Structure formats: structure tokens, C-alpha cells
Amino acid sequence: MQDDLLVVGFDLETRREVHVAERPPEYWKRLGYGGTGQLVCFYCFHDSRPRLACGCRW
């Protein structure tokens, strides 16, 4: 299994947890870093440590 398939995000607009398998990669790229910024790493968002503390690529 690819590591990318385990990625969980958090949609700041809908305020819900999302999983990478729910939509095609192009959809997530538009919402993530470099796009609208609406999608962030679930673990970074819910952690008090500095952003990208989990080593994610969001």
C-alpha cells in the first residue's frame, strides 16, 4: 500500500475530516497548499505543535 493512501486531511470550510481516497488527486491539489489552502493536514490542525509537525506534505 502506498503511504499517500493513508493521508487524512481536514477541510477548513466544511470542518470535517477527509480521506485522500474520497476524491481524485487533482481535487485535493486545488484545495491544498499552493491552492486555496482550504485543506490542511488533520494531525497538524489538531495538534498544538508547529504546523507540519507530522512531516506531511499538505
C-alpha distance matrix in Angstrom:
0.0 3.8 6.5 8.5 7.2 8.6 11.9 15.0 18.2 21.9 24.1 27.5 29.5 28.3 27.7 24.6 21.0 18.6 14.9 13.3 12.4 16.2 17.5 17.0 16.4 20.1 21.1 19.5 20.8 24.3 24.2 22.6 24.1 26.4 26.8 28.6 27.1 26.7 23.0 22.3 19.8 20.2 20.4 22.8 25.0 25.4 26.1 29.5 28.3 28.5 26.1 22.8 23.2 19.5 18.8 17.1 17.8 19.4
3.8 0.0 3.8 5.4 5.6 7.6 9.9 13.4 16.3 20.0 22.2 25.4 27.5 26.7 26.3 23.4 19.9 17.4 13.8 11.6 11.6 15.4 16.0 15.1 13.8 17.4 18.7 16.8 17.7 21.3 21.4 19.5 20.8 22.9 23.6 25.6 24.1 24.1 20.5 19.7 17.4 18.4 18.7 20.6 22.9 23.8 24.4 27.7 26.3 26.0 23.4 20.0 20.8 17.2 16.0 14.1 14.4 16.2
6.5 3.8 0.0 3.8 5.4 5.5 7.3 10.9 13.7 17.5 20.0 23.0 25.5 24.9 24.0 21.4 17.8 15.7 12.5 10.7 11.8 15.4 16.2 15.7 13.9 17.5 18.4 15.8 16.7 20.3 19.8 17.6 18.5 21.1 22.0 23.8 21.9 21.9 18.2 16.9 14.2 15.4 15.2 17.1 19.5 20.4 20.7 24.0 22.5 22.3 19.8 16.4 17.0 13.4 12.4 10.6 11.5 13.4
8.5 5.4 3.8 0.0 3.8 5.4 5.5 9.2 11.4 15.1 17.2 20.3 22.5 22.0 21.6 19.1 15.8 13.2 10.0 7.5 9.2 12.5 12.8 12.2 10.2 13.7 14.6 12.1 13.0 16.6 16.3 14.3 15.6 18.0 18.6 20.4 18.8 18.8 15.2 14.4 12.4 13.9 14.6 16.1 18.2 19.6 20.4 23.6 22.3 21.8 18.8 15.6 17.0 13.8 12.6 9.9 9.8 11.0
7.2 5.6 5.4 3.8 0.0 3.8 5.6 8.6 11.4 15.1 17.1 20.5 22.4 21.3 21.0 18.0 14.6 11.8 8.2 6.2 6.5 10.2 11.4 11.5 10.7 14.5 14.8 12.7 14.6 17.8 17.3 15.9 17.9 20.5 20.4 21.8 20.3 19.6 16.0 15.7 13.6 14.2 15.3 17.5 19.0 20.0 21.3 24.8 24.0 23.9 21.0 18.1 19.2 15.8 15.4 12.7 13.0 13.5
8.6 7.6 5.5 5.4 3.8 0.0 3.8 6.5 10.0 13.5 16.2 19.4 21.7 20.6 19.5 16.6 12.9 11.0 7.7 7.4 8.6 11.6 13.4 14.2 13.3 17.0 16.7 14.1 16.1 19.2 18.0 16.3 18.0 21.1 21.2 22.2 20.1 19.3 15.6 14.5 11.7 11.7 12.3 14.9 16.6 17.0 18.1 21.7 21.1 21.4 18.9 16.1 16.7 13.1 13.5 11.1 12.5 13.0
11.9 9.9 7.3 5.5 5.6 3.8 0.0 3.8 6.6 10.3 13.0 16.0 18.5 17.8 16.7 14.2 10.7 8.8 6.3 5.8 8.6 10.9 12.2 13.1 11.7 14.9 14.4 11.3 13.2 16.2 14.6 12.7 14.4 17.6 17.8 18.6 16.4 15.7 11.9 10.7 8.1 8.7 9.8 11.9 13.4 14.5 15.7 19.2 18.6 18.6 15.7 13.1 14.3 11.1 11.5 8.5 9.6 9.4
15.0 13.4 10.9 9.2 8.6 6.5 3.8 0.0 3.8 7.1 10.0 13.1 15.6 14.5 13.2 10.6 7.0 5.9 4.7 6.4 9.2 10.3 12.1 13.9 13.0 15.8 14.3 11.2 13.8 16.0 13.7 12.2 14.4 17.9 17.5 17.6 15.1 13.7 10.1 9.0 6.6 5.8 7.9 10.4 11.0 11.8 13.8 17.4 17.5 17.7 14.9 13.2 14.3 11.6 12.9 10.0 11.3 9.9
18.2 16.3 13.7 11.4 11.4 10.0 6.6 3.8 0.0 3.8 6.6 9.5 12.1 11.7 10.4 8.5 5.8 5.1 6.1 7.4 10.8 10.8 11.9 13.8 12.6 14.7 12.7 9.4 11.9 13.5 10.6 9.3 11.7 15.2 14.5 14.1 11.6 10.0 6.5 5.6 4.5 4.4 7.7 9.2 8.8 10.5 12.9 16.2 16.6 16.3 13.2 12.1 13.9 12.1 13.3 10.1 10.8 8.2
21.9 20.0 17.5 15.1 15.1 13.5 10.3 7.1 3.8 0.0 3.8 6.1 9.0 8.6 6.8 5.8 4.6 5.8 8.5 10.5 13.5 12.5 13.6 15.9 15.1 16.5 13.9 11.0 13.5 14.1 10.6 10.0 12.4 15.8 14.6 13.3 10.7 8.3 5.7 5.3 5.9 4.7 8.4 9.3 7.4 9.1 12.2 15.1 16.2 16.1 13.2 13.2 15.0 14.0 15.6 12.8 13.4 10.2
24.1 22.2 20.0 17.2 17.1 16.2 13.0 10.0 6.6 3.8 0.0 3.8 5.5 5.6 5.4 5.6 6.4 6.8 10.1 11.6 14.3 12.5 12.8 15.2 14.8 15.3 12.2 10.0 12.6 12.2 8.5 9.2 12.1 14.8 12.9 10.9 9.1 5.8 4.7 6.5 8.8 8.4 12.1 12.3 9.9 12.0 15.2 17.7 19.0 18.4 15.3 15.7 18.0 17.3 18.5 15.4 15.2 11.7
27.5 25.4 23.0 20.3 20.5 19.4 16.0 13.1 9.5 6.1 3.8 0.0 3.8 5.8 5.0 7.4 9.2 10.4 13.8 15.2 18.1 16.2 16.4 18.6 17.9 18.0 14.9 12.8 14.6 13.6 9.9 10.5 12.5 15.0 13.2 10.5 8.4 5.2 6.1 7.4 10.2 9.9 13.1 12.5 9.4 11.7 14.8 16.5 18.1 17.4 14.6 15.9 18.1 18.2 19.6 17.0 16.8 13.1
29.5 27.5 25.5 22.5 22.4 21.7 18.5 15.6 12.1 9.0 5.5 3.8 0.0 3.8 5.5 8.2 10.8 11.7 15.1 16.5 18.9 16.4 16.2 18.6 18.5 18.0 14.6 13.4 15.4 13.7 10.2 12.1 14.5 16.4 13.8 10.6 9.9 6.3 8.3 10.6 13.6 13.3 16.7 16.2 13.2 15.2 18.5 20.1 21.9 21.1 18.3 19.5 21.9 21.9 23.1 20.2 19.7 15.9
28.3 26.7 24.9 22.0 21.3 20.6 17.8 14.5 11.7 8.6 5.6 5.8 3.8 0.0 3.8 5.5 8.7 9.8 13.5 15.5 17.3 14.5 15.0 18.0 18.5 18.5 14.9 13.9 16.7 15.3 12.1 13.9 16.8 19.0 16.4 13.6 12.9 9.1 9.8 12.0 14.2 13.0 16.6 17.0 14.0 15.3 18.9 21.0 23.0 22.8 20.0 20.9 22.9 22.4 23.9 21.0 20.8 17.2
27.7 26.3 24.0 21.6 21.0 19.5 16.7 13.2 10.4 6.8 5.4 5.0 5.5 3.8 0.0 3.8 7.1 9.5 13.2 15.7 17.9 15.6 16.7 19.7 19.8 20.4 17.0 15.2 17.9 17.1 13.5 14.4 16.9 19.6 17.6 15.0 13.3 9.8 9.8 10.8 12.4 10.5 13.7 14.3 11.0 11.8 15.5 17.6 19.9 20.0 17.7 18.8 20.4 20.0 22.0 19.4 19.9 16.4
24.6 23.4 21.4 19.1 18.0 16.6 14.2 10.6 8.5 5.8 5.6 7.4 8.2 5.5 3.8 0.0 3.8 6.4 10.0 13.0 14.8 12.7 14.4 17.6 18.0 19.2 16.0 14.1 17.3 17.2 13.8 14.5 17.4 20.3 18.4 16.4 14.6 11.2 10.0 10.9 11.6 9.3 12.6 14.1 11.5 11.8 15.6 18.3 20.3 20.8 18.3 18.7 20.1 19.0 21.0 18.3 19.0 15.9
21.0 19.9 17.8 15.8 14.6 12.9 10.7 7.0 5.8 4.6 6.4 9.2 10.8 8.7 7.1 3.8 0.0 3.8 6.9 10.2 12.2 10.8 13.0 16.1 16.2 18.0 15.2 12.9 16.1 16.9 13.7 13.7 16.5 19.8 18.3 17.0 14.9 12.0 9.6 9.8 9.4 6.8 10.2 12.3 10.6 10.8 14.2 17.5 19.0 19.6 17.0 16.7 17.9 16.3 18.3 15.6 16.6 13.9
18.6 17.4 15.7 13.2 11.8 11.0 8.8 5.9 5.1 5.8 6.8 10.4 11.7 9.8 9.5 6.4 3.8 0.0 3.8 6.7 8.6 7.2 9.3 12.3 12.7 14.7 12.0 10.0 13.4 14.5 11.9 12.1 15.3 18.3 16.7 15.9 14.3 11.7 8.9 9.8 9.6 8.3 11.7 13.7 12.7 13.6 16.6 20.0 21.0 21.1 18.1 17.2 18.8 16.8 18.1 14.9 15.3 12.7
14.9 13.8 12.5 10.0 8.2 7.7 6.3 4.7 6.1 8.5 10.1 13.8 15.1 13.5 13.2 10.0 6.9 3.8 0.0 3.8 5.4 5.6 8.1 10.7 11.0 13.8 12.0 9.9 13.2 15.1 13.2 12.9 16.0 18.9 17.7 17.7 16.2 14.1 10.9 11.4 10.3 9.6 12.3 14.7 14.6 15.4 18.0 21.5 22.0 22.1 19.0 17.4 18.9 16.2 17.1 13.9 14.3 12.6
13.3 11.6 10.7 7.5 6.2 7.4 5.8 6.4 7.4 10.5 11.6 15.2 16.5 15.5 15.7 13.0 10.2 6.7 3.8 0.0 3.8 5.5 6.4 7.8 7.5 10.7 9.7 7.6 10.6 13.0 12.0 11.6 14.5 17.0 16.0 16.8 15.6 14.3 10.9 11.7 10.9 11.4 14.0 15.8 16.2 17.6 19.8 23.2 23.1 22.6 19.3 17.3 19.2 16.5 16.5 13.0 12.6 11.3
12.4 11.6 11.8 9.2 6.5 8.6 8.6 9.2 10.8 13.5 14.3 18.1 18.9 17.3 17.9 14.8 12.2 8.6 5.4 3.8 0.0 3.8 5.6 7.2 8.5 11.8 11.0 10.1 13.2 15.4 14.8 14.9 18.0 20.2 19.0 19.7 19.0 17.3 14.3 15.4 14.6 14.6 17.1 19.3 19.6 20.7 23.0 26.5 26.5 26.3 23.1 20.9 22.6 19.7 19.8 16.4 16.0 15.0
16.2 15.4 15.4 12.5 10.2 11.6 10.9 10.3 10.8 12.5 12.5 16.2 16.4 14.5 15.6 12.7 10.8 7.2 5.6 5.5 3.8 0.0 3.8 7.2 9.4 11.7 9.8 9.6 13.2 14.5 13.6 14.6 18.1 20.2 18.3 18.4 18.0 15.8 13.3 15.1 15.1 14.8 17.8 19.9 19.4 20.6 23.3 26.8 27.2 27.0 23.7 22.1 24.0 21.5 21.8 18.3 17.8 16.0
17.5 16.0 16.2 12.8 11.4 13.4 12.2 12.1 11.9 13.6 12.8 16.4 16.2 15.0 16.7 14.4 13.0 9.3 8.1 6.4 5.6 3.8 0.0 3.8 6.5 8.2 6.4 7.2 10.5 11.5 11.5 12.9 16.4 17.9 15.8 16.3 16.6 14.8 12.7 15.1 15.6 16.2 19.4 20.8 20.4 22.2 24.8 28.0 28.2 27.5 24.0 22.3 24.7 22.4 22.2 18.5 17.2 15.4
17.0 15.1 15.7 12.2 11.5 14.2 13.1 13.9 13.8 15.9 15.2 18.6 18.6 18.0 19.7 17.6 16.1 12.3 10.7 7.8 7.2 7.2 3.8 0.0 3.8 5.5 5.6 7.0 9.1 10.7 11.8 12.9 16.0 16.9 15.1 16.5 17.1 16.0 14.0 16.3 16.9 18.2 21.0 22.1 22.2 24.3 26.5 29.6 29.4 28.3 24.7 22.7 25.3 23.0 22.1 18.4 16.6 15.3
16.4 13.8 13.9 10.2 10.7 13.3 11.7 13.0 12.6 15.1 14.8 17.9 18.5 18.5 19.8 18.0 16.2 12.7 11.0 7.5 8.5 9.4 6.5 3.8 0.0 3.8 5.4 5.3 6.2 8.8 10.2 10.4 12.9 13.8 12.7 14.7 15.0 14.7 12.4 14.3 14.8 16.8 19.4 20.0 20.5 22.9 24.8 27.7 27.1 25.6 22.0 19.8 22.6 20.4 19.2 15.5 13.2 12.2
20.1 17.4 17.5 13.7 14.5 17.0 14.9 15.8 14.7 16.5 15.3 18.0 18.0 18.5 20.4 19.2 18.0 14.7 13.8 10.7 11.8 11.7 8.2 5.5 3.8 0.0 3.8 5.5 5.1 6.4 9.0 10.0 12.5 12.4 10.7 12.8 14.1 14.1 12.7 15.2 16.6 18.8 21.6 21.7 21.8 24.6 26.6 29.2 28.6 26.8 23.1 21.3 24.4 22.8 21.3 17.7 14.9 13.5
21.1 18.7 18.4 14.6 14.8 16.7 14.4 14.3 12.7 13.9 12.2 14.9 14.6 14.9 17.0 16.0 15.2 12.0 12.0 9.7 11.0 9.8 6.4 5.6 5.4 3.8 0.0 3.8 5.5 5.5 6.8 8.9 12.1 12.6 10.1 11.1 12.3 11.5 10.4 13.4 15.2 16.9 20.1 20.4 19.9 22.5 24.9 27.6 27.5 25.9 22.2 20.9 24.0 22.4 21.6 17.8 15.5 13.2
19.5 16.8 15.8 12.1 12.7 14.1 11.3 11.2 9.4 11.0 10.0 12.8 13.4 13.9 15.2 14.1 12.9 10.0 9.9 7.6 10.1 9.6 7.2 7.0 5.3 5.5 3.8 0.0 3.8 5.4 5.2 5.9 9.3 10.7 8.9 10.0 10.1 9.5 7.4 9.9 11.5 13.5 16.5 16.7 16.4 19.2 21.3 24.0 23.8 22.3 18.5 17.1 20.2 18.6 17.9 14.1 12.0 9.5
20.8 17.7 16.7 13.0 14.6 16.1 13.2 13.8 11.9 13.5 12.6 14.6 15.4 16.7 17.9 17.3 16.1 13.4 13.2 10.6 13.2 13.2 10.5 9.1 6.2 5.1 5.5 3.8 0.0 3.8 5.4 5.2 7.4 7.8 6.6 9.0 9.5 10.3 8.9 10.9 12.7 15.5 18.1 17.6 17.7 20.8 22.5 24.8 24.1 22.1 18.3 16.8 20.2 19.0 17.6 14.0 11.0 9.0
24.3 21.3 20.3 16.6 17.8 19.2 16.2 16.0 13.5 14.1 12.2 13.6 13.7 15.3 17.1 17.2 16.9 14.5 15.1 13.0 15.4 14.5 11.5 10.7 8.8 6.4 5.5 5.4 3.8 0.0 3.8 5.8 8.2 7.7 4.8 6.5 8.3 8.9 8.9 11.8 14.5 17.0 19.9 19.1 18.5 21.8 23.8 25.8 25.5 23.4 19.6 18.8 22.3 21.5 20.4 16.9 14.1 11.5
24.2 21.4 19.8 16.3 17.3 18.0 14.6 13.7 10.6 10.6 8.5 9.9 10.2 12.1 13.5 13.8 13.7 11.9 13.2 12.0 14.8 13.6 11.5 11.8 10.2 9.0 6.8 5.2 5.4 3.8 0.0 3.8 7.0 8.0 5.2 4.9 5.6 5.2 5.3 8.6 11.6 13.8 16.9 16.1 15.1 18.3 20.5 22.6 22.6 20.7 17.0 16.6 20.0 19.4 18.8 15.4 13.1 9.8
22.6 19.5 17.6 14.3 15.9 16.3 12.7 12.2 9.3 10.0 9.2 10.5 12.1 13.9 14.4 14.5 13.7 12.1 12.9 11.6 14.9 14.6 12.9 12.9 10.4 10.0 8.9 5.9 5.2 5.8 3.8 0.0 3.8 6.2 5.3 6.3 4.9 6.1 4.7 6.4 9.0 12.0 14.5 13.4 13.1 16.5 18.2 20.2 19.7 17.6 13.9 13.1 16.6 16.1 15.2 11.9 9.5 6.2
24.1 20.8 18.5 15.6 17.9 18.0 14.4 14.4 11.7 12.4 12.1 12.5 14.5 16.8 16.9 17.4 16.5 15.3 16.0 14.5 18.0 18.1 16.4 16.0 12.9 12.5 12.1 9.3 7.4 8.2 7.0 3.8 0.0 3.8 5.4 7.1 5.2 8.2 7.4 7.6 9.9 13.4 15.1 13.2 13.4 17.1 18.0 19.5 18.5 15.8 12.2 11.5 15.2 15.3 14.0 11.2 8.5 5.8
26.4 22.9 21.1 18.0 20.5 21.1 17.6 17.9 15.2 15.8 14.8 15.0 16.4 19.0 19.6 20.3 19.8 18.3 18.9 17.0 20.2 20.2 17.9 16.9 13.8 12.4 12.6 10.7 7.8 7.7 8.0 6.2 3.8 0.0 3.8 6.8 6.8 10.2 10.3 11.2 13.7 17.1 18.9 16.9 17.0 20.8 21.6 22.8 21.7 18.8 15.3 14.7 18.5 18.8 17.0 14.4 11.2 9.3
26.8 23.6 22.0 18.6 20.4 21.2 17.8 17.5 14.5 14.6 12.9 13.2 13.8 16.4 17.6 18.4 18.3 16.7 17.7 16.0 19.0 18.3 15.8 15.1 12.7 10.7 10.1 8.9 6.6 4.8 5.2 5.3 5.4 3.8 0.0 3.8 5.5 8.0 8.9 11.0 14.1 17.0 19.5 17.8 17.3 20.9 22.4 23.8 23.3 20.7 17.1 16.8 20.5 20.5 19.3 16.3 13.3 10.6
28.6 25.6 23.8 20.4 21.8 22.2 18.6 17.6 14.1 13.3 10.9 10.5 10.6 13.6 15.0 16.4 17.0 15.9 17.7 16.8 19.7 18.4 16.3 16.5 14.7 12.8 11.1 10.0 9.0 6.5 4.9 6.3 7.1 6.8 3.8 0.0 3.8 5.4 7.8 10.3 13.9 16.3 19.0 17.3 16.0 19.6 21.5 22.7 22.8 20.4 17.0 17.4 20.9 21.2 20.6 17.6 15.2 11.9
27.1 24.1 21.9 18.8 20.3 20.1 16.4 15.1 11.6 10.7 9.1 8.4 9.9 12.9 13.3 14.6 14.9 14.3 16.2 15.6 19.0 18.0 16.6 17.1 15.0 14.1 12.3 10.1 9.5 8.3 5.6 4.9 5.2 6.8 5.5 3.8 0.0 3.8 5.5 7.0 10.6 13.1 15.5 13.6 12.4 16.0 17.7 19.0 19.0 16.7 13.2 13.8 17.3 17.7 17.4 14.6 12.7 9.2
26.7 24.1 21.9 18.8 19.6 19.3 15.7 13.7 10.0 8.3 5.8 5.2 6.3 9.1 9.8 11.2 12.0 11.7 14.1 14.3 17.3 15.8 14.8 16.0 14.7 14.1 11.5 9.5 10.3 8.9 5.2 6.1 8.2 10.2 8.0 5.4 3.8 0.0 3.8 6.6 10.3 11.8 14.9 13.7 11.7 14.9 17.3 18.9 19.6 17.9 14.6 15.3 18.3 18.4 18.7 15.7 14.4 10.6
23.0 20.5 18.2 15.2 16.0 15.6 11.9 10.1 6.5 5.7 4.7 6.1 8.3 9.8 9.8 10.0 9.6 8.9 10.9 10.9 14.3 13.3 12.7 14.0 12.4 12.7 10.4 7.4 8.9 8.9 5.3 4.7 7.4 10.3 8.9 7.8 5.5 3.8 0.0 3.8 7.0 8.8 12.0 11.3 10.0 13.1 15.4 17.6 18.0 16.6 13.1 13.0 15.9 15.4 15.7 12.5 11.5 7.7
22.3 19.7 16.9 14.4 15.7 14.5 10.7 9.0 5.6 5.3 6.5 7.4 10.6 12.0 10.8 10.9 9.8 9.8 11.4 11.7 15.4 15.1 15.1 16.3 14.3 15.2 13.4 9.9 10.9 11.8 8.6 6.4 7.6 11.2 11.0 10.3 7.0 6.6 3.8 0.0 3.8 6.2 8.7 7.6 6.8 10.1 12.0 14.2 14.3 13.0 9.5 9.4 12.2 11.9 12.5 9.7 9.5 5.9
19.8 17.4 14.2 12.4 13.6 11.7 8.1 6.6 4.5 5.9 8.8 10.2 13.6 14.2 12.4 11.6 9.4 9.6 10.3 10.9 14.6 15.1 15.6 16.9 14.8 16.6 15.2 11.5 12.7 14.5 11.6 9.0 9.9 13.7 14.1 13.9 10.6 10.3 7.0 3.8 0.0 3.8 5.5 5.3 6.1 8.6 10.0 12.9 12.6 12.0 8.7 7.7 9.7 8.6 9.8 7.1 8.2 5.8
20.2 18.4 15.4 13.9 14.2 11.7 8.7 5.8 4.4 4.7 8.4 9.9 13.3 13.0 10.5 9.3 6.8 8.3 9.6 11.4 14.6 14.8 16.2 18.2 16.8 18.8 16.9 13.5 15.5 17.0 13.8 12.0 13.4 17.1 17.0 16.3 13.1 11.8 8.8 6.2 3.8 0.0 3.8 5.6 5.3 6.3 8.6 12.0 12.7 13.1 10.6 10.1 11.1 9.8 12.0 9.9 11.7 9.5
20.4 18.7 15.2 14.6 15.3 12.3 9.8 7.9 7.7 8.4 12.1 13.1 16.7 16.6 13.7 12.6 10.2 11.7 12.3 14.0 17.1 17.8 19.4 21.0 19.4 21.6 20.1 16.5 18.1 19.9 16.9 14.5 15.1 18.9 19.5 19.0 15.5 14.9 12.0 8.7 5.5 3.8 0.0 3.8 5.5 5.3 6.0 9.6 9.8 10.9 9.2 8.5 8.2 6.9 10.0 9.0 11.8 10.6
22.8 20.6 17.1 16.1 17.5 14.9 11.9 10.4 9.2 9.3 12.3 12.5 16.2 17.0 14.3 14.1 12.3 13.7 14.7 15.8 19.3 19.9 20.8 22.1 20.0 21.7 20.4 16.7 17.6 19.1 16.1 13.4 13.2 16.9 17.8 17.3 13.6 13.7 11.3 7.6 5.3 5.6 3.8 0.0 3.8 5.5 5.2 7.8 7.4 7.5 5.4 5.7 6.1 6.5 9.1 8.5 10.8 9.4
25.0 22.9 19.5 18.2 19.0 16.6 13.4 11.0 8.8 7.4 9.9 9.4 13.2 14.0 11.0 11.5 10.6 12.7 14.6 16.2 19.6 19.4 20.4 22.2 20.5 21.8 19.9 16.4 17.7 18.5 15.1 13.1 13.4 17.0 17.3 16.0 12.4 11.7 10.0 6.8 6.1 5.3 5.5 3.8 0.0 3.8 5.6 7.9 9.1 9.3 7.4 8.8 9.7 10.3 12.7 11.6 13.2 10.9
25.4 23.8 20.4 19.6 20.0 17.0 14.5 11.8 10.5 9.1 12.0 11.7 15.2 15.3 11.8 11.8 10.8 13.6 15.4 17.6 20.7 20.6 22.2 24.3 22.9 24.6 22.5 19.2 20.8 21.8 18.3 16.5 17.1 20.8 20.9 19.6 16.0 14.9 13.1 10.1 8.6 6.3 5.3 5.5 3.8 0.0 3.8 6.8 9.0 10.6 9.8 11.1 10.7 11.0 14.2 13.6 15.9 14.0
26.1 24.4 20.7 20.4 21.3 18.1 15.7 13.8 12.9 12.2 15.2 14.8 18.5 18.9 15.5 15.6 14.2 16.6 18.0 19.8 23.0 23.3 24.8 26.5 24.8 26.6 24.9 21.3 22.5 23.8 20.5 18.2 18.0 21.6 22.4 21.5 17.7 17.3 15.4 12.0 10.0 8.6 6.0 5.2 5.6 3.8 0.0 3.8 5.5 7.9 8.2 9.7 8.2 9.3 12.7 13.1 15.8 14.6
29.5 27.7 24.0 23.6 24.8 21.7 19.2 17.4 16.2 15.1 17.7 16.5 20.1 21.0 17.6 18.3 17.5 20.0 21.5 23.2 26.5 26.8 28.0 29.6 27.7 29.2 27.6 24.0 24.8 25.8 22.6 20.2 19.5 22.8 23.8 22.7 19.0 18.9 17.6 14.2 12.9 12.0 9.6 7.8 7.9 6.8 3.8 0.0 3.8 6.6 8.4 10.8 9.2 11.5 14.5 15.4 17.9 16.8
28.3 26.3 22.5 22.3 24.0 21.1 18.6 17.5 16.6 16.2 19.0 18.1 21.9 23.0 19.9 20.3 19.0 21.0 22.0 23.1 26.5 27.2 28.2 29.4 27.1 28.6 27.5 23.8 24.1 25.5 22.6 19.7 18.5 21.7 23.3 22.8 19.0 19.6 18.0 14.3 12.6 12.7 9.8 7.4 9.1 9.0 5.5 3.8 0.0 3.8 6.5 8.4 6.2 9.2 11.8 13.4 16.0 15.5
28.5 26.0 22.3 21.8 23.9 21.4 18.6 17.7 16.3 16.1 18.4 17.4 21.1 22.8 20.0 20.8 19.6 21.1 22.1 22.6 26.3 27.0 27.5 28.3 25.6 26.8 25.9 22.3 22.1 23.4 20.7 17.6 15.8 18.8 20.7 20.4 16.7 17.9 16.6 13.0 12.0 13.1 10.9 7.5 9.3 10.6 7.9 6.6 3.8 0.0 3.8 6.4 5.7 9.4 10.8 12.2 14.1 13.6
26.1 23.4 19.8 18.8 21.0 18.9 15.7 14.9 13.2 13.2 15.3 14.6 18.3 20.0 17.7 18.3 17.0 18.1 19.0 19.3 23.1 23.7 24.0 24.7 22.0 23.1 22.2 18.5 18.3 19.6 17.0 13.9 12.2 15.3 17.1 17.0 13.2 14.6 13.1 9.5 8.7 10.6 9.2 5.4 7.4 9.8 8.2 8.4 6.5 3.8 0.0 3.8 5.4 8.1 9.1 9.5 10.8 9.9
22.8 20.0 16.4 15.6 18.1 16.1 13.1 13.2 12.1 13.2 15.7 15.9 19.5 20.9 18.8 18.7 16.7 17.2 17.4 17.3 20.9 22.1 22.3 22.7 19.8 21.3 20.9 17.1 16.8 18.8 16.6 13.1 11.5 14.7 16.8 17.4 13.8 15.3 13.0 9.4 7.7 10.1 8.5 5.7 8.8 11.1 9.7 10.8 8.4 6.4 3.8 0.0 3.8 5.4 5.4 5.9 7.7 7.8
23.2 20.8 17.0 17.0 19.2 16.7 14.3 14.3 13.9 15.0 18.0 18.1 21.9 22.9 20.4 20.1 17.9 18.8 18.9 19.2 22.6 24.0 24.7 25.3 22.6 24.4 24.0 20.2 20.2 22.3 20.0 16.6 15.2 18.5 20.5 20.9 17.3 18.3 15.9 12.2 9.7 11.1 8.2 6.1 9.7 10.7 8.2 9.2 6.2 5.7 5.4 3.8 0.0 3.8 5.5 7.7 10.5 11.1
19.5 17.2 13.4 13.8 15.8 13.1 11.1 11.6 12.1 14.0 17.3 18.2 21.9 22.4 20.0 19.0 16.3 16.8 16.2 16.5 19.7 21.5 22.4 23.0 20.4 22.8 22.4 18.6 19.0 21.5 19.4 16.1 15.3 18.8 20.5 21.2 17.7 18.4 15.4 11.9 8.6 9.8 6.9 6.5 10.3 11.0 9.3 11.5 9.2 9.4 8.1 5.4 3.8 0.0 3.8 5.5 9.2 10.2
18.8 16.0 12.4 12.6 15.4 13.5 11.5 12.9 13.3 15.6 18.5 19.6 23.1 23.9 22.0 21.0 18.3 18.1 17.1 16.5 19.8 21.8 22.2 22.1 19.2 21.3 21.6 17.9 17.6 20.4 18.8 15.2 14.0 17.0 19.3 20.6 17.4 18.7 15.7 12.5 9.8 12.0 10.0 9.1 12.7 14.2 12.7 14.5 11.8 10.8 9.1 5.4 5.5 3.8 0.0 3.8 6.7 9.0
17.1 14.1 10.6 9.9 12.7 11.1 8.5 10.0 10.1 12.8 15.4 17.0 20.2 21.0 19.4 18.3 15.6 14.9 13.9 13.0 16.4 18.3 18.5 18.4 15.5 17.7 17.8 14.1 14.0 16.9 15.4 11.9 11.2 14.4 16.3 17.6 14.6 15.7 12.5 9.7 7.1 9.9 9.0 8.5 11.6 13.6 13.1 15.4 13.4 12.2 9.5 5.9 7.7 5.5 3.8 0.0 3.8 5.7
17.8 14.4 11.5 9.8 13.0 12.5 9.6 11.3 10.8 13.4 15.2 16.8 19.7 20.8 19.9 19.0 16.6 15.3 14.3 12.6 16.0 17.8 17.2 16.6 13.2 14.9 15.5 12.0 11.0 14.1 13.1 9.5 8.5 11.2 13.3 15.2 12.7 14.4 11.5 9.5 8.2 11.7 11.8 10.8 13.2 15.9 15.8 17.9 16.0 14.1 10.8 7.7 10.5 9.2 6.7 3.8 0.0 3.8
19.4 16.2 13.4 11.0 13.5 13.0 9.4 9.9 8.2 10.2 11.7 13.1 15.9 17.2 16.4 15.9 13.9 12.7 12.6 11.3 15.0 16.0 15.4 15.3 12.2 13.5 13.2 9.5 9.0 11.5 9.8 6.2 5.8 9.3 10.6 11.9 9.2 10.6 7.7 5.9 5.8 9.5 10.6 9.4 10.9 14.0 14.6 16.8 15.5 13.6 9.9 7.8 11.1 10.2 9.0 5.7 3.8 0.0
